[in-house]
Amino acid sequence: MSCREESEITTIQEVQTENHQNAKTQFVNVKGTNFAYRAFGKEGGIPLVLLPGLGGSMDDWDPAVTNGLAKQYKVIIFDNKGVAASQGTTPNNIQSMADDAIDFIEALHLNKVNIMGFSMGGFVAQRVVLTKPALINKVILTGTGPKGAIGLANLPNIIAGTAGLGPEESFLKFGFTNSAESITAGKAAYGRIQLRTTDRDLALSDATSYSQLTAVLEWAQPNTNALEEIKAIKNPVLIVHGENDLPVSVQNAHNMIQNLEHAELLIFPDSGHASFFQNHDAFVTKVVEFLN
């Protein structure tokens, strides 16, 4: 066998086995700033770009979700400006984060993508599709809400309530309910998130964390025009929410579905902020149905 043939086989094997745990971190220059990203999954079709929540980086997604989706789509996860492995200064407002996300997508020379935003990433996703709707095919919003989202202003108190807790305990309190079933699912999700052991993202800097929290609290301010504003979103939207979401009340999901022209709503019972981690199989099935 020639060296060339061996190389081709190795490349094919790498493509076939690449997943959340081993996808290589790559960098793309976005208007002079290097953004870190990883891409894995099925080639062809419209890629799915994921936008993480407050304090999240590429390594905070549940592999049960990302790998599940990667069986059907090319999945792209990334660190927005100033986050973890990406360079630059993190903006302190959601619109600027959305502008940076658009610039990142365009820097990859993608002219049409699906986007999925979790929590703060859902705020960013709304602004992305409102700012550049032609770039977006379909939108998935998980654990999120419109401007002035009900319950979001209480976030500092919720965060204060996790003081003194370890990483896993904080993860469980913030994202899951108190039921034995939810806690068990939360512990399993936390374990899966730790599966990637090499080339993990850097911890977010204090400056980045502060900027993100500032942006989220600004989004939380009452906004009488918020629901009217999202009526301008004409793209298909899938809204997924936990019935017992602590930082972002499920009422936000009901409010959004009533004001979006092409939207579906999936509410998971006995589930908190990270409902799609807890119900990962059902979530992936629904997303595939929605995107197809």
Sequence and secondary structure as in RCSB ss.txt:
>XXXX:A:sequence
MSCREESEITTIQEVQTENHQNAKTQFVNVKGTNFAYRAFGKEGGIPLVLLPGLGGSMDDWDPAVTNGLAKQYKV
IIFDNKGVAASQGTTPNNIQSMADDAIDFIEALHLNKVNIMGFSMGGFVAQRVVLTKPALINKVILTGTGPKGAI
GLANLPNIIAGTAGLGPEESFLKFGFTNSAESITAGKAAYGRIQLRTTDRDLALSDATSYSQLTAVLEWAQPNTN
ALEEIKAIKNPVLIVHGENDLPVSVQNAHNMIQNLEHAELLIFPDSGHASFFQNHDAFVTKVVEFLN
>XXXX:A:secstr
  HHHHHHHHHHHHHHH  TTT   EEEEETTEEEEEEEEE  SS  EEEE  TT  GGGS HHHHHHHHTTSEE
EEE  TTSTTS S   SSHHHHHHHHHHHHHHTT S EEEEEETHHHHHHHHHHHH GGGEEEEEEES  STT T
TGGGHHHHHHTTTT  HHHHHHHHHS SSHHHHHHHHHHHHHHT   SS      HHHHHHHHHHHHHHTS  TT
HHHHGGG  S EEEEEETT SSS THHHHHHHTT SSEEEEEETT  TTHHHHTHHHHHHHHHHHH 
